[in-house]
Amino acid sequence: MPFKPKSRGPLCTSPYTDGKTEPMRALPASWFTSPEMYELERRAIFSKKWMLITHEVRFPSSGDWIRFEIAGYEYVIARDRKGEFHAFHNTCRHRAYAVVDKPCGRNQILSCKYHGWSYALDGKLTKAPWYDDMQNFDKSQNGLFKIHLRKDKLGFIWVNLDATENPEPWEKEFDGIDVQDRYDKYNLADYFFDHEFEIDAETNWKLCSDNFNECYHCPTSHPTIPTLFDIETLTQESKDGHVISVTAQNEEQKRDGLQICTTYYFPNASTNILPNYIMLQRFLPQSTSRTKMHYQIFRNKNASQELFDKVDTLYKQVMNEDKGLACGVQKNMERGLFINGLMHPRVESAPLHMQAKVREIVKEHAEREKAAGRQIWPAAQTPSADAMSKDDEAFCAGLACGRAQAADIAW
């Protein structure tokens, strides 16, 4: 019987794990079960970090808009007459009613169904009934709350909810991520949006991230993975806010269009780009222990139905298996027994990298809040400068209802 070398598993690197020869402790269970930690993540991560959302091919015509949600924030991405993209919160500037009440549509004007305030697709206020004769009412200052938007070189659309004029640079976490050499053979304009689906998972969003970013569990938990790639050939490079995964395919897998370009983007998204198929995955936190695993599926216009369906079926099976794993971990973490375990610094390098990013970002934000003596919500509206609003805000801040109440903040 021929000698088979002992497997060493995938080769994975990260500045947080390189050179480590001993197991490393994972984040404690409390980071996955604490409501206070989840609220801190809403402020520190989802209110101020760049997030991958969708692709421009979902907006084929001027006037197309789609509603999205992340960690309790609801917003709209729209394509205007000039073909330019804009993003804004789904909140009317008059009395905070939603501006759109459907998942998507095609309009040149968005009109609030409460009092009829209307907005162009760049968010500018175009009509406020009966306000024409109001003194000191500036329409230019009452447009929808804008959200920073960036379209990368591949056509993927990103947003940053930070309400300041200058959020952190996209390049800080993702410099060069859209010009990987392996993308040269793909023209993403050849793909079109096929469908989307959602998996409701009773688990913390970080467990979804941890699970996706390692294949240590694949031989045990995913019997169909060898159909997609050879686990022994997997390499992962974790750097800044992304993880680049590379696998080798045999000739049969190449014929079936299974060459896979996988990239994970902090905090909660990934893309799997194949010759016939693209899967854009986002983990959408709903609460401490509930996550929507959301998938946008794109199809190459030249793809055969057979090959497209084969990849689609394989991925859906794996994603549902991942749900079961993440939910099982969450359930045991909530029993109060488990604190944390020892992770492998090489084969589990990518989840350790993402955990380190979370740890650094939330601790830094908590220190800022501690110094300020209040919670800091980067996505929130800039406070009004008028005296009455300031007085009203200050009054409520002194009550238990005020989110600025320092005593309610746990560090």
C-alpha positions as CSV (number, residue, x, y, z in Angstrom):
1,M,0.0,0.0,0.0
2,P,1.6,3.3,-1.0
3,F,2.7,5.7,1.7
4,K,0.4,8.7,2.2
5,P,2.1,11.7,3.9
6,K,0.3,12.9,7.0
7,S,-1.9,15.9,6.2
8,R,-0.9,19.3,7.6
9,G,-4.1,21.0,6.6
10,P,-4.6,24.3,4.8
11,L,-1.8,26.9,4.7
12,C,-3.2,30.1,6.2
13,T,-1.4,33.4,7.2
14,S,-2.2,36.5,9.2
15,P,-0.1,39.1,11.0
16,Y,-2.0,38.1,14.2
17,T,-1.1,34.4,14.0
18,D,2.1,34.1,11.9
19,G,4.9,32.5,13.9
20,K,2.6,31.2,16.6
21,T,3.4,27.6,17.5
22,E,0.9,27.2,20.4
23,P,-2.9,27.2,20.2
24,M,-4.6,30.6,20.7
25,R,-7.6,31.5,22.8
26,A,-10.8,32.5,20.9
27,L,-13.0,35.3,22.0
28,P,-15.0,34.4,25.1
29,A,-18.6,33.2,24.8
30,S,-19.8,36.4,26.4
31,W,-18.8,38.3,23.2
32,F,-21.3,36.2,21.4
33,T,-24.1,36.2,23.9
34,S,-24.0,39.7,25.5
35,P,-26.7,42.2,24.4
36,E,-24.4,45.0,25.5
37,M,-21.6,43.7,23.3
38,Y,-24.0,43.6,20.3
39,E,-25.1,47.2,20.9
40,L,-21.4,48.2,21.1
41,E,-20.7,46.5,17.8
42,R,-23.6,48.4,16.3
43,R,-21.9,51.6,17.3
44,A,-18.3,50.7,16.7
45,I,-18.5,48.5,13.6
46,F,-21.8,48.7,11.7
47,S,-22.1,52.5,12.1
48,K,-18.6,53.4,10.9
49,K,-16.9,50.6,8.8
50,W,-17.1,50.2,5.0
51,M,-19.5,47.3,4.2
52,L,-19.9,45.4,0.9
53,I,-23.6,45.5,-0.1
54,T,-24.3,44.5,-3.7
55,H,-23.2,44.8,-7.4
56,E,-24.1,47.5,-9.9
57,V,-25.7,45.0,-12.3
58,R,-28.7,45.0,-9.9
59,F,-29.5,48.5,-11.1
60,P,-29.7,48.1,-14.9
61,S,-31.9,51.3,-15.5
62,S,-32.0,54.8,-14.3
63,G,-34.4,55.1,-11.4
64,D,-33.7,51.7,-10.0
65,W,-33.5,51.5,-6.2
66,I,-33.2,48.7,-3.7
67,R,-33.8,48.8,0.1
68,F,-31.2,47.2,2.4
69,E,-30.8,46.6,6.1
70,I,-27.9,46.1,8.5
71,A,-28.0,45.8,12.3
72,G,-31.2,47.8,12.6
73,Y,-30.3,50.4,10.0
74,E,-32.5,50.6,6.9
75,Y,-31.3,52.4,3.8
76,V,-31.7,52.7,0.1
77,I,-29.3,52.5,-2.8
78,A,-30.5,54.2,-6.0
79,R,-29.2,54.9,-9.5
80,D,-30.1,58.4,-10.8
81,R,-30.7,59.7,-14.4
82,K,-27.0,60.2,-14.9
83,G,-26.2,56.6,-13.9
84,E,-24.6,57.7,-10.7
85,F,-25.3,55.8,-7.4
86,H,-26.5,57.3,-4.2
87,A,-27.3,55.8,-0.7
88,F,-29.4,57.3,2.0
89,H,-31.3,56.2,5.1
90,N,-34.9,55.2,4.6
91,T,-36.1,58.0,6.9
92,C,-38.0,61.1,5.9
93,R,-36.5,64.3,7.2
94,H,-39.9,65.6,8.3
95,R,-41.3,63.1,10.8
96,A,-39.0,60.0,10.4
97,Y,-41.5,57.9,8.4
98,A,-40.0,55.4,5.9
99,V,-39.6,56.9,2.4
100,V,-40.0,53.6,0.6
101,D,-42.2,50.7,1.8
102,K,-41.2,48.0,-0.8
103,P,-38.0,46.0,-1.2
104,C,-37.2,47.6,-4.6
105,G,-38.6,49.7,-7.4
106,R,-38.0,52.2,-10.3
107,N,-38.9,55.8,-9.7
108,Q,-37.3,59.2,-10.4
109,I,-38.9,60.7,-7.3
110,L,-39.3,59.0,-3.9
111,S,-42.4,60.3,-2.0
112,C,-43.1,59.8,1.7
113,K,-46.6,58.3,2.2
114,Y,-47.1,60.2,5.4
115,H,-47.1,63.9,4.5
116,G,-46.0,63.8,0.9
117,W,-42.4,65.1,1.2
118,S,-40.6,64.1,-2.0
119,Y,-37.0,63.5,-2.8
120,A,-34.8,63.0,-5.9
121,L,-32.7,59.9,-6.2
122,D,-29.7,61.9,-5.0
123,G,-31.6,62.4,-1.7
124,K,-32.3,66.1,-2.3
125,L,-35.7,67.4,-1.1
126,T,-37.9,68.4,-4.1
127,K,-41.2,69.0,-2.5
128,A,-42.5,69.8,1.0
129,P,-46.2,70.6,0.8
130,W,-47.2,74.0,2.3
131,Y,-43.6,74.8,3.3
132,D,-43.1,77.3,0.4
133,D,-44.1,80.3,2.6
134,M,-42.2,79.1,5.7
135,Q,-39.4,81.5,6.7
136,N,-36.0,80.0,7.5
137,F,-36.8,76.7,5.9
138,D,-33.9,75.6,3.6
139,K,-34.8,72.7,1.3
140,S,-31.1,72.1,0.6
141,Q,-30.6,71.3,4.3
142,N,-33.5,68.9,4.6
143,G,-32.6,66.2,2.1
144,L,-32.4,62.6,3.1
145,F,-29.6,61.5,5.4
146,K,-26.8,60.6,3.0
147,I,-24.7,57.5,3.3
148,H,-21.2,57.3,1.9
149,L,-21.1,55.1,-1.1
150,R,-18.2,53.7,-3.2
151,K,-18.2,51.5,-6.3
152,D,-15.0,49.5,-6.7
153,K,-13.3,48.5,-9.9
154,L,-15.2,45.3,-10.1
155,G,-18.6,47.1,-9.9
156,F,-19.3,46.1,-6.3
157,I,-21.1,48.7,-4.2
158,W,-20.0,49.6,-0.7
159,V,-21.5,51.9,2.0
160,N,-20.3,53.5,5.1
161,L,-23.0,54.8,7.6
162,D,-20.6,57.2,9.4
163,A,-22.5,60.5,9.4
164,T,-19.3,62.6,9.4
165,E,-18.1,64.2,6.1
166,N,-14.9,62.2,6.0
167,P,-15.3,58.5,7.1
168,E,-12.2,56.3,7.4
169,P,-10.7,55.6,4.0
170,W,-11.9,52.5,2.2
171,E,-8.3,51.7,1.4
172,K,-7.5,51.3,5.1
173,E,-9.0,47.8,5.0
174,F,-9.4,47.0,1.4
175,D,-6.6,48.6,-0.7
176,G,-6.1,46.6,-3.9
177,I,-8.8,44.0,-3.1
178,D,-10.6,44.8,-6.3
179,V,-7.6,44.4,-8.6
180,Q,-6.5,40.8,-7.8
181,D,-4.7,39.2,-10.7
182,R,-7.1,36.2,-10.6
183,Y,-10.0,38.5,-11.5
184,D,-8.4,39.3,-14.9
185,K,-10.2,36.5,-16.6
186,Y,-13.6,37.6,-15.5
187,N,-15.8,40.3,-16.9
188,L,-18.4,41.0,-14.3
189,A,-20.5,42.9,-16.8
190,D,-21.3,39.4,-18.3
191,Y,-23.2,38.5,-15.2
192,F,-26.8,39.3,-14.3
193,F,-28.7,39.1,-11.0
194,D,-30.6,35.8,-10.9
195,H,-32.1,35.5,-7.5
196,E,-31.6,36.0,-3.8
197,F,-32.4,34.0,-0.7
198,E,-32.1,34.1,3.0
199,I,-31.4,31.7,5.8
200,D,-32.7,32.7,9.3
201,A,-30.1,31.5,11.9
202,E,-30.4,31.6,15.6
203,T,-26.8,32.5,16.1
204,N,-24.5,35.5,16.6
205,W,-23.2,37.0,13.3
206,K,-19.5,36.5,14.4
207,L,-20.1,32.7,14.6
208,C,-21.2,32.8,10.9
209,S,-18.0,34.7,10.1
210,D,-15.8,32.4,12.1
211,N,-17.3,29.3,10.5
212,F,-17.1,30.6,6.9
213,N,-13.4,31.6,7.3
214,E,-12.0,28.2,8.1
215,C,-12.1,24.8,6.4
216,Y,-10.8,22.9,9.3
217,H,-14.4,21.7,9.8
218,C,-14.9,20.8,6.1
219,P,-13.8,17.1,6.1
220,T,-16.1,16.5,9.0
221,S,-19.1,18.6,8.2
222,H,-19.3,19.2,4.5
223,P,-19.3,15.9,2.5
224,T,-19.8,17.7,-0.8
225,I,-16.8,20.1,-0.5
226,P,-14.4,17.8,-2.4
227,T,-16.8,18.3,-5.4
228,L,-15.8,22.0,-5.3
229,F,-12.1,21.9,-4.4
230,D,-9.3,19.9,-2.7
231,I,-9.1,21.0,0.9
232,E,-5.4,20.1,1.1
233,T,-4.7,22.8,-1.5
234,L,-6.4,25.7,0.3
235,T,-4.4,28.7,1.2
236,Q,-5.7,31.8,3.0
237,E,-4.0,35.2,3.3
238,S,-5.6,37.4,6.0
239,K,-4.6,41.1,5.8
240,D,-6.2,44.3,7.1
241,G,-10.0,43.8,6.6
242,H,-10.0,40.9,4.2
243,V,-9.2,37.2,3.7
244,I,-8.2,35.9,0.2
245,S,-8.8,32.2,-0.2
246,V,-7.2,30.2,-3.1
247,T,-7.9,26.6,-4.0
248,A,-6.8,24.3,-6.8
249,Q,-9.2,22.4,-9.0
250,N,-8.7,19.2,-11.0
251,E,-9.5,19.0,-14.7
252,E,-13.1,17.8,-14.2
253,Q,-13.8,20.6,-11.8
254,K,-12.4,23.1,-14.3
255,R,-14.6,21.7,-17.0
256,D,-17.6,22.2,-14.6
257,G,-16.7,25.8,-14.1
258,L,-15.6,25.4,-10.5
259,Q,-12.6,27.7,-10.4
260,I,-13.4,29.6,-7.3
261,C,-12.2,33.1,-6.3
262,T,-13.3,33.6,-2.7
263,T,-12.7,36.8,-0.7
264,Y,-14.1,37.7,2.7
265,Y,-14.6,41.4,3.7
266,F,-14.7,42.6,7.3
267,P,-17.1,42.7,9.0
268,N,-19.8,40.5,7.4
269,A,-19.6,39.8,3.6
270,S,-17.9,37.6,1.1
271,T,-17.8,36.9,-2.6
272,N,-17.4,33.6,-4.4
273,I,-16.7,34.4,-8.1
274,L,-16.8,31.5,-10.6
275,P,-17.0,31.4,-14.4
276,N,-20.7,30.7,-14.4
277,Y,-21.8,31.9,-11.0
278,I,-21.3,34.6,-8.3
279,M,-22.5,34.3,-4.7
280,L,-22.4,37.5,-2.6
281,Q,-23.0,36.5,1.0
282,R,-23.8,38.8,3.9
283,F,-24.3,38.0,7.5
284,L,-27.0,40.5,8.7
285,P,-27.1,40.7,12.5
286,Q,-30.7,41.0,13.9
287,S,-29.9,40.7,17.6
288,T,-27.2,39.1,19.8
289,S,-28.4,35.6,18.9
290,R,-30.1,36.0,15.5
291,T,-28.6,36.5,12.1
292,K,-30.0,36.5,8.6
293,M,-27.6,34.8,6.2
294,H,-28.4,36.6,3.0
295,Y,-27.3,35.6,-0.5
296,Q,-27.4,37.4,-3.8
297,I,-26.8,35.1,-6.7
298,F,-25.5,36.3,-10.1
299,R,-25.4,34.2,-13.3
300,N,-23.1,34.5,-16.3
301,K,-25.1,35.2,-19.4
302,N,-23.2,32.3,-21.2
303,A,-23.7,29.8,-18.4
304,S,-25.6,26.6,-19.2
305,Q,-28.6,25.8,-17.0
306,E,-27.0,22.5,-15.9
307,L,-23.7,24.0,-14.7
308,F,-25.4,26.9,-13.0
309,D,-27.8,24.7,-11.2
310,K,-25.0,22.3,-10.1
311,V,-23.0,25.1,-8.4
312,D,-26.2,26.6,-6.9
313,T,-27.3,23.3,-5.4
314,L,-23.9,22.6,-3.9
315,Y,-23.5,26.1,-2.3
316,K,-27.0,26.0,-0.9
317,Q,-26.3,22.7,0.8
318,V,-23.1,23.9,2.3
319,M,-24.7,27.1,3.5
320,N,-27.5,25.2,5.3
321,E,-24.9,22.9,6.8
322,D,-23.0,26.0,8.1
323,K,-26.2,27.3,9.6
324,G,-26.6,24.2,11.7
325,L,-23.0,24.4,12.9
326,A,-23.2,28.1,13.9
327,C,-26.6,27.6,15.6
328,G,-25.2,24.6,17.5
329,V,-22.3,26.6,18.8
330,Q,-24.5,29.5,19.9
331,K,-26.9,27.2,21.8
332,N,-24.0,25.7,23.8
333,M,-22.4,29.1,24.4
334,E,-25.7,30.3,26.0
335,R,-25.7,27.4,28.6
336,G,-23.2,29.3,30.7
337,L,-20.6,26.5,30.8
338,F,-18.2,27.2,28.0
339,I,-15.9,30.2,28.1
340,N,-13.6,29.7,25.2
341,G,-11.5,27.1,23.4
342,L,-8.0,26.8,21.9
343,M,-7.8,27.5,18.1
344,H,-5.2,26.4,15.7
345,P,-3.0,29.4,14.7
346,R,-2.6,28.2,11.1
347,V,-5.6,26.3,10.0
348,E,-7.9,28.7,11.9
349,S,-5.8,31.8,11.2
350,A,-8.6,33.6,9.3
351,P,-11.3,33.5,12.1
352,L,-8.6,34.5,14.6
353,H,-7.7,37.4,12.3
354,M,-11.4,38.5,12.2
355,Q,-11.8,38.1,15.9
356,A,-8.7,40.3,16.5
357,K,-10.2,43.0,14.3
358,V,-13.5,42.9,16.3
359,R,-11.5,43.1,19.6
360,E,-9.4,46.0,18.5
361,I,-12.3,48.0,17.0
362,V,-14.8,47.7,19.8
363,K,-12.2,48.3,22.5
364,E,-11.0,51.4,20.8
365,H,-14.6,52.7,20.5
366,A,-15.4,51.9,24.1
367,E,-12.4,53.9,25.2
368,R,-13.7,56.9,23.2
369,E,-17.1,56.5,24.9
370,K,-15.5,56.2,28.3
371,A,-13.5,59.4,27.7
372,A,-16.7,61.2,26.4
373,G,-18.9,59.9,29.2
374,R,-21.6,58.9,26.7
375,Q,-22.4,56.4,24.0
376,I,-21.1,57.5,20.5
377,W,-23.4,56.6,17.6
378,P,-21.4,57.5,14.4
379,A,-24.4,56.9,12.1
380,A,-26.7,59.3,14.0
381,Q,-28.0,62.6,12.7
382,T,-25.8,65.5,13.5
383,P,-27.6,67.3,16.4
384,S,-29.6,70.4,15.5
385,A,-28.0,73.7,16.3
386,D,-31.2,75.4,17.4
387,A,-31.5,76.3,21.1
388,M,-34.8,74.5,21.7
389,S,-33.5,71.1,20.3
390,K,-30.3,71.4,22.3
391,D,-32.4,72.1,25.5
392,D,-34.7,69.2,24.8
393,E,-31.8,66.8,24.1
394,A,-30.0,67.9,27.2
395,F,-33.1,67.4,29.3
396,C,-33.7,63.8,28.0
397,A,-30.0,63.0,28.4
398,G,-30.4,63.5,32.1
399,L,-33.2,60.9,32.3
400,A,-33.1,57.1,32.1
401,C,-34.5,57.3,28.6
402,G,-31.4,59.2,27.3
403,R,-29.0,57.0,25.3
404,A,-26.3,59.4,26.4
405,Q,-26.8,58.3,30.0
406,A,-23.2,57.4,31.0
407,A,-24.4,55.1,33.9
408,D,-26.0,52.8,31.3
409,I,-22.8,52.2,29.5
410,A,-20.9,49.0,30.4
411,W,-17.2,48.9,29.7
